[in-house]
Amino acid sequence: MKTRIEEKKLLDFPIKWDKNTTLYEVMRVYQRDRTQQGTLVFGFVYYDCEYQLYVKIIDLEKSDSKFTVYGDSELFNSFENKMEDEFWDKIKATAKAFLEYEND
């Protein structure tokens, strides 16, 4: 049976982005078929809360941040603001490195 969503998990690592923010996972999610570029999912621990940040690959070229966050409600707004204000360029750089690694 074919699923509608395929996941290709390539990297599984903890990388500390600052004192309270750790990136622990990046993966690409395809929906429906592989002809679309898909979405990258970043897994973070922020303080003691876990969050997933979803960004469409097509949106990575934009200068302003465009992403969706899911996770614990306790520090949600703080995490979302930090990603938008401080880490958007780092998210784009990490995504670029991930896509290059995936294409090798």
KEDRENRO-314216 format. One record per residue (C-alpha): chain; x, y, z; residue in one letter. Coordinates in nm, 4 decimals, always signed. Each point is the difference from the previous one (the first is absolute). Example, Ala and Ser with C-alpha at 12.3 -4.5 7.8 and 13.67 -1.06 7.14 Angstrom:
+-------+----------+----------+----------+-----+
! chain !        x !        y !        z ! res !
+-------+----------+----------+----------+-----+
!     A !  +1.2300 !  -0.4500 !  +0.7800 !   a !
!     A !  +0.1370 !  +0.3440 !  -0.0660 !   s !
+-------+----------+----------+----------+-----+
//
This chain:
+-------+----------+----------+----------+-----+
! chain !        x !        y !        z ! res !
+-------+----------+----------+----------+-----+
!     A !  +0.0000 !  +0.0000 !  +0.0000 !   m !
!     A !  +0.1402 !  +0.3378 !  -0.1021 !   k !
!     A !  -0.0126 !  +0.2821 !  +0.2508 !   t !
!     A !  -0.0741 !  +0.3573 !  -0.0976 !   r !
!     A !  +0.2944 !  +0.1337 !  +0.1949 !   i !
!     A !  +0.3538 !  -0.1266 !  -0.0376 !   e !
!     A !  +0.2735 !  +0.1016 !  +0.2374 !   e !
!     A !  +0.3685 !  -0.0065 !  -0.0795 !   k !
!     A !  +0.1942 !  +0.0494 !  +0.3201 !   k !
!     A !  +0.3629 !  +0.0668 !  -0.0792 !   l !
!     A !  +0.1514 !  +0.1699 !  +0.2999 !   l !
!     A !  -0.0540 !  -0.0651 !  +0.3652 !   d !
!     A !  +0.2241 !  +0.2104 !  +0.2171 !   f !
!     A !  -0.0045 !  +0.2449 !  +0.2897 !   p !
!     A !  +0.1379 !  +0.3433 !  -0.0941 !   i !
!     A !  -0.0136 !  +0.2766 !  +0.2579 !   k !
!     A !  -0.1031 !  +0.3254 !  -0.1660 !   w !
!     A !  +0.0194 !  +0.1969 !  +0.3220 !   d !
!     A !  -0.0170 !  -0.0588 !  +0.3747 !   k !
!     A !  -0.3656 !  -0.1077 !  -0.0066 !   n !
!     A !  -0.0606 !  -0.1142 !  -0.3594 !   t !
!     A !  +0.1088 !  -0.3365 !  -0.1407 !   t !
!     A !  -0.0695 !  -0.1305 !  -0.3491 !   l !
!     A !  -0.0350 !  -0.3770 !  +0.0245 !   y !
!     A !  -0.1391 !  -0.0986 !  -0.3392 !   e !
!     A !  -0.0581 !  +0.1085 !  -0.3595 !   v !
!     A !  -0.2013 !  -0.1997 !  -0.2496 !   m !
!     A !  -0.1836 !  +0.0480 !  -0.3263 !   r !
!     A !  -0.3687 !  -0.0857 !  -0.0272 !   v !
!     A !  -0.1645 !  -0.0607 !  -0.3364 !   y !
!     A !  -0.3754 !  +0.0234 !  -0.0318 !   q !
!     A !  -0.1875 !  -0.1923 !  -0.2687 !   r !
!     A !  +0.2882 !  -0.0444 !  -0.2421 !   d !
!     A !  +0.3654 !  +0.0834 !  -0.0452 !   r !
!     A !  -0.0561 !  +0.2486 !  -0.2825 !   t !
!     A !  -0.0532 !  +0.2723 !  +0.2576 !   q !
!     A !  +0.3051 !  +0.1347 !  +0.1829 !   q !
!     A !  -0.1458 !  -0.0869 !  +0.3362 !   g !
!     A !  +0.0420 !  +0.1409 !  +0.3474 !   t !
!     A !  +0.2893 !  -0.0072 !  +0.2427 !   l !
!     A !  -0.0716 !  -0.0791 !  +0.3632 !   v !
!     A !  +0.2408 !  +0.1253 !  +0.2659 !   f !
!     A !  -0.0227 !  -0.1563 !  +0.3450 !   g !
!     A !  +0.1034 !  +0.2251 !  +0.2883 !   f !
!     A !  +0.0227 !  -0.0081 !  +0.3756 !   v !
!     A !  -0.0456 !  +0.3502 !  +0.1427 !   y !
!     A !  +0.0632 !  +0.0059 !  +0.3720 !   y !
!     A !  -0.1838 !  -0.3211 !  +0.0958 !   d !
!     A !  -0.2677 !  +0.0232 !  -0.2696 !   c !
!     A !  -0.0058 !  -0.1784 !  -0.3350 !   e !
!     A !  -0.0983 !  +0.1726 !  -0.3263 !   y !
!     A !  -0.0203 !  -0.0870 !  -0.3675 !   q !
!     A !  +0.0509 !  +0.2729 !  -0.2558 !   l !
!     A !  -0.1360 !  -0.0660 !  -0.3500 !   y !
!     A !  +0.1216 !  +0.2021 !  -0.2953 !   v !
!     A !  -0.0854 !  -0.0590 !  -0.3655 !   k !
!     A !  +0.3148 !  -0.0271 !  -0.2064 !   i !
!     A !  -0.1391 !  +0.2538 !  -0.2464 !   i !
!     A !  -0.0296 !  +0.2539 !  +0.2859 !   d !
!     A !  +0.3699 !  -0.0204 !  +0.0896 !   l !
!     A !  +0.0874 !  +0.2448 !  -0.2767 !   e !
!     A !  -0.2108 !  +0.2735 !  +0.1556 !   k !
!     A !  +0.1719 !  +0.2620 !  +0.2123 !   s !
!     A !  -0.2780 !  +0.0103 !  +0.2571 !   d !
!     A !  -0.0677 !  -0.3030 !  +0.2127 !   s !
!     A !  -0.2928 !  -0.2239 !  -0.0870 !   k !
!     A !  -0.0410 !  -0.3135 !  +0.2062 !   f !
!     A !  -0.2387 !  -0.1907 !  +0.2246 !   t !
!     A !  +0.0807 !  -0.1097 !  +0.3541 !   v !
!     A !  -0.1547 !  -0.2817 !  +0.2024 !   y !
!     A !  +0.0825 !  -0.0925 !  +0.3557 !   g !
!     A !  -0.0377 !  +0.0697 !  +0.3676 !   d !
!     A !  -0.2148 !  +0.2987 !  +0.0845 !   s !
!     A !  +0.2072 !  +0.1072 !  +0.3008 !   e !
!     A !  +0.2636 !  +0.2013 !  -0.1900 !   l !
!     A !  -0.1602 !  -0.0082 !  -0.3454 !   f !
!     A !  -0.0007 !  +0.3746 !  -0.0728 !   n !
!     A !  +0.3511 !  +0.0425 !  +0.1339 !   s !
!     A !  +0.1292 !  -0.2836 !  -0.2202 !   f !
!     A !  -0.1828 !  +0.1240 !  -0.3086 !   e !
!     A !  +0.1353 !  +0.3535 !  +0.0470 !   n !
!     A !  +0.3533 !  -0.1296 !  +0.0514 !   k !
!     A !  -0.0181 !  -0.2007 !  -0.3234 !   m !
!     A !  -0.1320 !  +0.2980 !  -0.1929 !   e !
!     A !  +0.2184 !  +0.2730 !  +0.1504 !   d !
!     A !  +0.3294 !  -0.1760 !  +0.0706 !   e !
!     A !  +0.0184 !  -0.3292 !  -0.1891 !   f !
!     A !  -0.1665 !  +0.0421 !  -0.3410 !   w !
!     A !  +0.3339 !  +0.0372 !  -0.1801 !   d !
!     A !  +0.1389 !  -0.2983 !  +0.1907 !   k !
!     A !  -0.3071 !  -0.2061 !  -0.0917 !   i !
!     A !  +0.0532 !  +0.0845 !  -0.3679 !   k !
!     A !  +0.3722 !  -0.0865 !  +0.0198 !   a !
!     A !  -0.0733 !  -0.3302 !  +0.1732 !   t !
!     A !  -0.2678 !  -0.0808 !  -0.2577 !   a !
!     A !  +0.2421 !  +0.0717 !  -0.2836 !   k !
!     A !  +0.2651 !  -0.2266 !  +0.1554 !   a !
!     A !  -0.2600 !  -0.2718 !  +0.0571 !   f !
!     A !  -0.1241 !  +0.0146 !  -0.3618 !   l !
!     A !  +0.3573 !  -0.0126 !  -0.1319 !   e !
!     A !  +0.0682 !  -0.3023 !  +0.2204 !   y !
!     A !  -0.3203 !  -0.1660 !  -0.1172 !   e !
!     A !  +0.0905 !  +0.0519 !  -0.3668 !   n !
!     A !  +0.3483 !  -0.1535 !  +0.0322 !   d !
+-------+----------+----------+----------+-----+
//
